[in-house]
């Protein structure tokens, strides 16, 4: 039986790969009769009276939320504004707020709305038009998703009191390295941070040591700071594909850390295979400019207990082939079931 920690980590990794979030709800046409304590624009199932479903109804505003509602679904509408007072009945009880796929701007989020939600655990604010992060005061916040907006910065201090925050997703914005400096220092339990599809020139500074998943694909990163990963002793999954990494931007031993299980450096400009730790299981290097197969990148020496745990290695779309592998590769890469050259 797998430890709960491992199961949670796998679930987090799967969630981080998805663009669309599964809210685990039924279409409103299948919800059955609505309870009496519900806004007329929405549905509140009798068998789940703490949830109010207002999704996919062409709404242009957030309706007033009645007392007792803990889970509010407003995704896939035409909402442009959030007026003051709509959350007054649930300021200390609302746990989930889903606002994805609307047309909300910061100017139309009035005071006395999200800034009054003290019990919120999940805030999903993706696919809108916000240029500044909208953060509730809740110390119970666990998950924050603001993907596909127009964020150019995420100031430090916004998350300082979010002691329960475990997952932050900010991909598909316009964030720069300067714009997120020390933005994620506060949360001490953060496990997952996704900054893919932004304008970063380096991996984010000041991230918590608890981090296990860091995605920074599709940025402008051209170097990895010396000792960066040694400050993240529990990091398992690191993706820096589709960036501008060259050999000169990777210090010796930068990826030689025991915690890493998956490393994605594909679609960069590397000419050699960087040194990795023997514990790494998945390495993606396709679509680089690699022209040699150096076995020392995987194993300093080989013995009964000294060998690479690598299982999957992609080297396709490079300048190496199977014939470039040294004869002793079979001992070093004895667990590799999939080595792809073409």
C-alpha positions as CSV (number, residue, x, y, z in Angstrom):
1,X,0.0,0.0,0.0
2,X,1.4,3.4,-1.0
3,X,2.0,6.1,1.7
4,X,-0.5,8.9,1.7
5,X,2.3,11.4,0.9
6,X,3.2,9.6,-2.3
7,X,-0.5,9.4,-3.4
8,X,-1.0,13.1,-2.8
9,X,2.2,14.0,-4.7
10,X,1.1,12.0,-7.8
11,X,-2.3,13.7,-7.7
12,X,-0.6,17.1,-7.5
13,X,1.6,16.3,-10.5
14,X,-1.4,15.2,-12.6
15,X,-3.3,18.3,-11.7
16,X,-0.4,20.6,-12.6
17,X,-0.3,19.0,-16.1
18,X,-3.9,19.9,-16.9
19,X,-5.1,23.2,-18.3
20,X,-8.7,22.5,-17.3
21,X,-9.6,21.9,-13.7
22,X,-12.0,19.1,-12.8
23,X,-14.4,20.7,-10.3
24,X,-16.1,17.4,-9.6
25,X,-19.6,18.5,-10.2
26,X,-22.5,17.5,-12.4
27,X,-24.0,19.7,-15.2
28,X,-26.8,21.8,-13.7
29,X,-29.4,19.9,-15.8
30,X,-28.6,16.8,-13.8
31,X,-28.6,18.4,-10.4
32,X,-32.3,17.8,-9.7
33,X,-34.6,20.3,-7.9
34,X,-33.1,23.3,-6.3
35,X,-33.5,24.1,-2.6
36,X,-35.4,27.1,-1.3
37,X,-32.3,28.9,-0.1
38,X,-30.8,29.7,-3.5
39,X,-30.4,32.7,-5.9
40,X,-33.0,32.4,-8.7
41,X,-30.2,32.7,-11.3
42,X,-28.6,29.5,-10.0
43,X,-29.2,26.0,-8.7
44,X,-28.6,24.6,-5.2
45,X,-29.3,20.9,-5.1
46,X,-31.4,19.7,-2.2
47,X,-28.9,16.8,-1.7
48,X,-26.0,19.3,-1.7
49,X,-27.5,22.5,-0.3
50,X,-24.1,24.1,0.5
51,X,-23.2,24.4,-3.2
52,X,-24.6,27.0,-5.6
53,X,-24.1,26.3,-9.4
54,X,-24.2,29.4,-11.5
55,X,-21.9,28.2,-14.3
56,X,-22.5,28.5,-18.0
57,X,-25.6,30.8,-17.8
58,X,-24.4,33.9,-19.6
59,X,-24.4,35.9,-16.4
60,X,-22.8,39.4,-16.5
61,X,-22.6,39.8,-12.7
62,X,-22.0,37.8,-9.6
63,X,-25.4,37.1,-8.0
64,X,-26.0,37.7,-4.3
65,X,-24.9,34.5,-2.4
66,X,-27.3,33.4,0.3
67,X,-26.4,32.2,3.7
68,X,-25.2,28.6,4.0
69,X,-23.4,28.4,0.6
70,X,-19.8,27.1,0.9
71,X,-19.1,26.2,-2.7
72,X,-19.8,28.7,-5.5
73,X,-19.4,27.9,-9.2
74,X,-19.5,30.8,-11.6
75,X,-17.2,29.6,-14.4
76,X,-18.0,30.0,-18.1
77,X,-20.1,33.1,-18.0
78,X,-19.9,36.7,-19.2
79,X,-19.2,38.2,-15.8
80,X,-17.4,41.6,-16.0
81,X,-17.8,42.8,-12.4
82,X,-18.2,41.8,-8.8
83,X,-20.3,44.3,-6.9
84,X,-19.9,45.1,-3.2
85,X,-22.2,43.1,-0.9
86,X,-22.7,40.0,-3.0
87,X,-20.7,37.9,-0.5
88,X,-21.9,39.6,2.7
89,X,-23.9,36.5,3.8
90,X,-20.9,34.1,3.4
91,X,-17.8,36.1,4.3
92,X,-16.8,33.6,6.9
93,X,-18.2,30.4,5.4
94,X,-17.5,30.4,1.6
95,X,-14.8,27.8,0.9
96,X,-14.6,27.5,-2.9
97,X,-15.0,30.3,-5.4
98,X,-14.7,29.4,-9.1
99,X,-14.6,32.4,-11.5
100,X,-12.8,30.8,-14.5
101,X,-13.6,31.8,-18.0
102,X,-15.2,35.2,-17.5
103,X,-14.3,38.8,-18.4
104,X,-13.4,40.3,-15.0
105,X,-10.9,43.1,-14.7
106,X,-9.4,44.5,-11.5
107,X,-11.3,47.8,-11.9
108,X,-14.6,45.9,-11.6
109,X,-13.8,43.9,-8.5
110,X,-15.2,46.3,-5.8
111,X,-14.0,46.5,-2.3
112,X,-16.1,44.4,0.1
113,X,-16.1,41.4,-2.1
114,X,-13.2,38.9,-2.3
115,X,-11.3,41.0,0.2
116,X,-13.8,40.0,2.8
117,X,-13.7,36.2,2.3
118,X,-11.9,34.9,5.5
119,X,-12.6,31.1,5.1
120,X,-11.8,30.6,1.4
121,X,-9.8,27.4,0.7
122,X,-9.8,27.5,-3.2
123,X,-9.8,30.4,-5.5
124,X,-10.0,29.8,-9.2
125,X,-9.6,33.0,-11.2
126,X,-8.3,31.7,-14.6
127,X,-9.1,33.0,-18.1
128,X,-10.1,36.5,-17.1
129,X,-8.6,40.0,-17.7
130,X,-6.9,40.8,-14.4
131,X,-3.6,42.6,-14.3
132,X,-3.0,42.4,-10.6
133,X,-3.4,39.4,-8.3
134,X,-6.7,39.3,-6.3
135,X,-5.9,37.6,-3.0
136,X,-8.5,36.9,-0.2
137,X,-7.6,37.5,3.4
138,X,-8.3,33.9,4.3
139,X,-5.5,32.0,6.1
140,X,-7.2,28.8,5.1
141,X,-6.4,29.3,1.4
142,X,-5.0,26.0,0.0
143,X,-5.1,26.4,-3.8
144,X,-4.8,29.5,-6.0
145,X,-5.2,29.4,-9.8
146,X,-4.9,32.6,-11.8
147,X,-3.8,31.2,-15.2
148,X,-4.4,32.9,-18.5
149,X,-4.7,36.4,-17.3
150,X,-2.5,39.5,-17.8
151,X,-0.4,39.5,-14.7
152,X,3.0,41.1,-15.1
153,X,3.9,41.0,-11.5
154,X,3.1,39.2,-8.2
155,X,4.3,41.4,-5.4
156,X,6.1,40.0,-2.4
157,X,4.0,39.8,0.8
158,X,0.7,38.9,-0.8
159,X,1.0,35.3,0.5
160,X,2.9,35.9,3.7
161,X,0.0,34.7,6.0
162,X,-1.1,31.8,3.7
163,X,0.3,29.1,6.0
164,X,-1.9,26.4,4.4
165,X,-1.3,27.2,0.8
166,X,0.0,24.1,-1.1
167,X,-0.6,24.9,-4.8
168,X,-0.2,28.1,-6.9
169,X,-0.8,28.1,-10.7
170,X,0.1,31.3,-12.6
171,X,0.9,29.9,-16.1
172,X,0.0,31.9,-19.3
173,X,0.6,35.4,-17.9
174,X,3.2,38.0,-18.5
175,X,5.2,37.6,-15.3
176,X,8.9,38.6,-15.2
177,X,11.6,37.5,-12.9
178,X,11.7,40.9,-11.3
179,X,7.9,41.0,-11.0
180,X,7.8,37.9,-8.8
181,X,10.9,38.5,-6.7
182,X,10.4,36.9,-3.2
183,X,6.6,36.5,-4.0
184,X,6.4,32.9,-2.7
185,X,8.5,33.2,0.5
186,X,5.5,33.2,2.8
187,X,3.8,29.8,2.4
188,X,5.8,27.1,4.3
189,X,3.7,24.2,3.0
190,X,3.7,24.9,-0.7
191,X,4.1,21.8,-2.8
192,X,3.4,22.9,-6.3
193,X,4.2,26.1,-8.3
194,X,3.5,26.5,-12.0
195,X,5.0,29.5,-13.8
196,X,5.0,28.1,-17.3
197,X,4.3,30.4,-20.3
198,X,5.5,33.6,-18.8
199,X,8.6,35.9,-19.4
200,X,11.0,34.6,-16.7
201,X,14.7,34.8,-17.3
202,X,15.6,32.7,-14.3
203,X,13.9,30.3,-11.9
204,X,12.0,32.1,-9.2
205,X,13.9,33.2,-6.2
206,X,12.8,32.7,-2.6
207,X,10.5,29.8,-3.1
208,X,9.8,27.7,0.0
209,X,12.0,24.7,0.8
210,X,8.8,22.5,0.9
211,X,8.3,22.7,-2.9
212,X,8.0,19.3,-4.7
213,X,6.8,20.5,-8.1
214,X,8.2,23.4,-10.1
215,X,7.2,24.0,-13.7
216,X,8.8,26.9,-15.7
217,X,8.3,25.7,-19.3
218,X,8.0,28.2,-22.1
219,X,9.9,31.1,-20.6
220,X,13.2,32.9,-21.4
221,X,15.4,31.2,-18.8
222,X,19.0,31.1,-19.9
223,X,20.8,29.9,-16.7
224,X,20.3,28.0,-13.5
225,X,21.7,29.5,-10.4
226,X,24.6,27.6,-8.7
227,X,23.2,25.7,-5.7
228,X,19.6,26.6,-6.6
229,X,18.2,23.1,-6.2
230,X,20.2,22.4,-3.0
231,X,17.8,24.9,-1.4
232,X,14.9,22.8,-2.4
233,X,15.6,19.4,-0.6
234,X,12.2,17.9,-1.4
235,X,11.8,18.9,-5.1
236,X,10.7,15.9,-7.2
237,X,9.6,17.4,-10.5
238,X,11.4,20.2,-12.4
239,X,10.4,21.3,-15.9
240,X,12.4,23.9,-17.7
241,X,11.6,22.9,-21.3
242,X,11.2,25.5,-24.2
243,X,13.7,28.0,-22.7
244,X,17.1,29.3,-23.7
245,X,19.4,27.1,-21.7
246,X,23.0,26.6,-23.0
247,X,25.8,24.6,-21.4
248,X,27.4,27.8,-20.1
249,X,24.2,28.6,-18.1
250,X,24.3,25.3,-16.1
251,X,26.9,25.2,-13.4
252,X,28.6,21.9,-12.6
253,X,26.4,19.6,-10.6
254,X,23.4,22.0,-10.8
255,X,21.0,19.0,-11.2
256,X,23.0,16.5,-9.1
257,X,20.5,16.4,-6.2
258,X,19.1,13.3,-4.7
259,X,15.5,14.5,-4.5
260,X,14.8,14.9,-8.2
261,X,12.7,12.1,-9.9
262,X,11.9,14.0,-13.2
263,X,13.9,16.6,-15.1
264,X,12.7,18.1,-18.3
265,X,15.2,20.2,-20.2
266,X,13.8,19.6,-23.7
267,X,13.7,22.2,-26.4
268,X,16.7,24.2,-25.2
269,X,20.2,24.8,-26.7
270,X,22.3,22.3,-24.7
271,X,25.2,20.6,-26.5
272,X,26.0,18.1,-23.8
273,X,24.1,16.0,-21.2
274,X,24.3,17.7,-17.8
275,X,25.4,15.8,-14.8
276,X,22.4,14.2,-13.0
277,X,22.1,12.3,-9.7
278,X,21.8,8.5,-9.8
279,X,18.3,8.7,-8.2
280,X,16.8,10.5,-11.2
281,X,14.2,8.4,-13.0
282,X,13.0,10.5,-16.0
283,X,15.2,12.8,-18.1
284,X,13.9,14.7,-21.1
285,X,16.5,16.2,-23.4
286,X,14.9,16.0,-26.8
287,X,15.3,18.9,-29.3
288,X,18.6,20.3,-28.0
289,X,21.9,20.4,-29.8
290,X,23.6,17.5,-27.9
291,X,26.5,16.0,-29.9
292,X,28.0,13.5,-27.5
293,X,27.0,10.8,-25.1
294,X,29.1,11.1,-21.9
295,X,28.3,8.2,-19.6
296,X,29.9,10.2,-16.7
297,X,26.8,12.4,-16.8
298,X,24.8,9.5,-15.4
299,X,27.4,7.4,-13.5
300,X,30.8,8.5,-12.0
301,X,31.6,4.8,-11.5
302,X,29.6,1.6,-11.8
303,X,29.2,-1.2,-9.3
304,X,26.7,-3.6,-7.7
305,X,25.1,-0.6,-5.8
306,X,26.4,2.3,-8.0
307,X,24.2,2.7,-11.1
308,X,21.7,5.1,-12.5
309,X,18.0,4.6,-11.6
310,X,17.0,6.3,-14.8
311,X,14.1,4.6,-16.5
312,X,13.2,7.0,-19.3
313,X,15.7,9.0,-21.4
314,X,14.8,11.1,-24.4
315,X,17.5,12.3,-26.8
316,X,15.6,12.5,-30.0
317,X,16.1,15.5,-32.2
318,X,19.7,15.9,-31.2
319,X,23.0,15.0,-32.9
320,X,23.6,11.6,-31.1
321,X,22.5,8.1,-31.9
322,X,22.6,4.6,-30.3
323,X,26.1,4.1,-31.8
324,X,27.4,6.9,-29.6
325,X,26.6,5.0,-26.4
326,X,29.7,3.4,-24.8
327,X,29.8,-0.4,-24.3
328,X,29.6,0.0,-20.5
329,X,26.3,1.9,-20.7
330,X,24.4,-1.3,-20.1
331,X,25.8,-1.5,-16.5
332,X,25.3,2.2,-15.7
333,X,21.8,2.4,-17.3
334,X,20.7,-1.0,-16.2
335,X,17.2,0.1,-15.3
336,X,16.6,2.2,-18.4
337,X,13.7,0.6,-20.3
338,X,13.2,3.4,-22.7
339,X,16.1,5.4,-24.3
340,X,14.9,7.3,-27.4
341,X,17.2,8.6,-30.0
342,X,14.8,9.1,-32.9
